[in-house]
Amino acid sequence: MTTLQTIIIAVVEGLTEFLPVSSTGHMIITQNILGVESTDFVKAFTIIIQFGAILSVVCLYWKRFFRLNKEPMADGASALQRFLHKFDFYWKLLIAFLPAAFFGLLFSEKIDELLENVWVVASMLVIGGIFMLFCDRLFNSKEETKMTNKKALSIGLFQCIAMIPGVSRSMATIVGGMSQRLTRKSAAEFSFFLAVPTMFAATAYKLLKLFLEPNGVQILYDNAGTLIIGNIVAFLVALLAIKFFIRFITKYGFKAFGWYRIVVGGAILVILLMGETLTII
């Protein structure tokens, strides 16, 4: 990849990773427009630069991300209860993360097969877009409700739906949160927080696989500059995207993103029906 291609792909990653529009669908379009060859490094690159995107969450929400629960507990609580209470925020993130970690490892080969199917990606973009036209009516809590372990697990199970390429991890987890009577803003913010362990695990796993491949260390060394540029750009763009997204959905909801998904997915389907071949990074 050239430096310009690296920057463009990283911009697309930063813009789409936290929006409910499917970063995979946008990567298909971007890769094919730029004419980027789908090599093992390029496939790894799009996963590894997610690290830059998740750093934006930690940076924007560091006061809430690095926190302990200081609310008093009732007398007689056990040492384990006090420990879980103190690290309540991280415990709920772990509960929400575990389903995706379990099913991701269990069905990793099947997920990779689906990821290679552009028809699946485009179809899920359209189907998810249609759903988002109505999700504000189906799930739109006006009152703030408390996050519980049960709600965290439910959101984690919703995240597993995003293993189908084109669904969008952000969409699945936000809808999961709204289904548990979280407000749009709270559901979106928990989706951002959950992205940190989920995307960090995906990045670490991809790095490990590339590291263990023949010449994997050399590939990483030769492309270190590309990875650094990609992560920096993804970080900066994601900062702006998250701020915009929170303001937008709080005021307008998700309908605009639904129409956008339908247009993008429909465009990909039209291209495929015309006999063109699209590949996924």
Helices and strands as residue ranges (DSSP letters): H 3-16, H 23-34, H 40-48, H 50-60, H 62-65, H 79-86, H 88-106, H 108-115, H 118-132, H 135-138, H 149-161, H 169-179, H 184-212, H 216-222, H 224-252, H 255-273
